[in-house]
Amino acid sequence: MLKPVQELIQSVRPTLRSVSAVEAKTEITKNGGLLVDVREPQEHQEKSAKGAINVPRGLLEFKLPAIEGNAARPIYLHCAAGSRAVLAAEQLQRLGYSNVTVISCKADEVCAVF
């Protein structure tokens, strides 16, 4: 039986670290974390957070290791509504990244804070 995506997201979300955009900005300033926008390139071009790199959700596992090889570096993920960021965080943890955080607000809020 197929599991609905929203059910999967609801089951994974509690296992992930999540912060607001304000908290993420504060932390990134202190810890040199990497801000990753997992939306599609067109969405990123329309409005993006200052300093965010764009690696679409569908390519993240393939591209991020070449961009950031340090599995312990803090990585902060955001998207439009949070669902793609949750799925992306789960996959990055499976790859071995140990310090992954989901930004728990909408992309517009993230863009406004950064």
N, C-alpha and C positions, 0 to 999 in steps of 0.2 A: 504494500500500500504506500502510495506517495505521501510524503509529509508536506503540508502547505508551507511555503517559504516563511510566512509570518509566524507560524508555529516554531519553525526552526530558529528564527531570530529571537523569539521570546525565550526559548530554552537556552540559547547561547549567551544572550545579553547579561544575565546575572553572574556569569563566570568571568566577565571582562571588566577591566578598570574603565571608568567613565568619568569625565569631568566636564564642566561648562567651558565655554569659549574663554571667559575671563580667567578661570583657573588655568586653562591650557596656556594662555599667553604668558601668565606669570611664571609658570613652570618652565616654559621654553626659554624665557629670558634668563632664568637661573641655570638650567641644565643643558642648554644648547641642543634641545630636542629638534627633531625633524618633523615639520608639519607637511602632511601628505593629503592632497585632495584626491579622493578616489572616484570623483565624478568623471563623466566623459569630457574630452577636450573642449567641445563647444560650450558646455556648461561652465567649465573653468574659465574660458575666454570671456564669457559674458560678465562674470563677476567672480573674482577670486580674492582670497585672503593674501595679504602682503606676506611674502616670504614662503608661501606654500608651493611645493612642487606638485605637478599633476601627473599621477600615475593611475590610469583608469583601473577600476576594480578587476576587470577581466584580464589585465596584464600584470597586475601587482606582483604575483609570485615569481614571474619571469624577470621583471625589470628591477625590482627593489634590491635584490642581492648585489647587482652590479652598481647601484647607486650608493647603497649603504651596506657595507660588509660587516660592520660591527653589530653583532646580535644584541649587545647590551645597551646600545644607544637608545634613548627615549624616542619613541615614534608616536606621533599624534595623528589620528585619522579623522577626516571629516568628509561628509557628502551632503546632499540636500536635506534628507530627512533622518539620516542615521542608520538606515538598514544596510546599505552597502558598506558603511564603515564597520558595522558589527561583523558582517561576513568577512570583510578584509582582515580585521583584527584576529579572528579565529584562524584564518589561514596563515597569517604571519607567525602566530604562536606555534602552529604546526611545523613551520619551517625552522623554528628555533629562536625567533626573536623573543626576548624575555621581558621587554619593557614597552609594551604596546598599550596605548590608551585611545579610547573612542571619545571624540568630542560630542557631547550629548545634545547639542542644539542644532537648529537649522543652519544651512550654509550662509544665509544672509546675516545671521547673528555672528557667525564666525568671521565673515568678511568684514563686518562692521567693527569688530573688536581688534582685528589684526591690522 
